[in-house]
C-alpha cells in the first residue's frame, strides 16, 4: 500500500508544480511566494525524514530554507526525492515498517516514531500543504488538480469504475 501511496504523492507533487507553471504564478507575487514556500517546505520536511529513515545527518535547522528555490529547482529536488520514497516504500517489510527510529527534530527535541509512522507523516504532511497550494492556484484563476486517491486509482486502473 505504501508504494501506491507514494506513487500518488509523486503524481500529486508533479501536478501541483505543473499547476504553478501553467498559472504563471511567480515568486515575486505574494501568493506565488507563499505557494513556492509551501512546496519547498514539503520538500525540506521530506528530506529531513529521509535522513531520519536512513540514519544520516541533514543540513536543516528549520522546516524550510531561508531562500526560495525556483520552480525548476523545486521540480528537480522533489522529483528526485519522490523517486527515492517510492523505491524505499516498495522495499520495506512489515518488520522494518514496525521498527522504531529515534531522531532529533529541528527544534532540538528528541523524537521516536516507527518507520511506518514516519512514512504516514510524510504522506499526510504533503497532502495538507498541497491543499494550500491548490487554494492559491484557485485565487490565481487556475483550476487545481483534484488530489484524491480515488481519482489516482481510477486513472491507473480504469476498470475499477466498471459496474460490479
Secondary structure, DSSP 8 states (H G I E B T S, - for coil): -HHHHHHHHHHHHHHHHHHHHHHT--TTSHHHHHHHHHHHHHHHHHHHHHHHHHT-----SSSS-SS---HHHHHHHHHHHHHHHHHHHHH--HHHHT-EEEEE-TTS-EEEEEHHHHHHHHHHHHHHHHHHHHHHHHHTT-------HHHHHHHH-GGGGS--
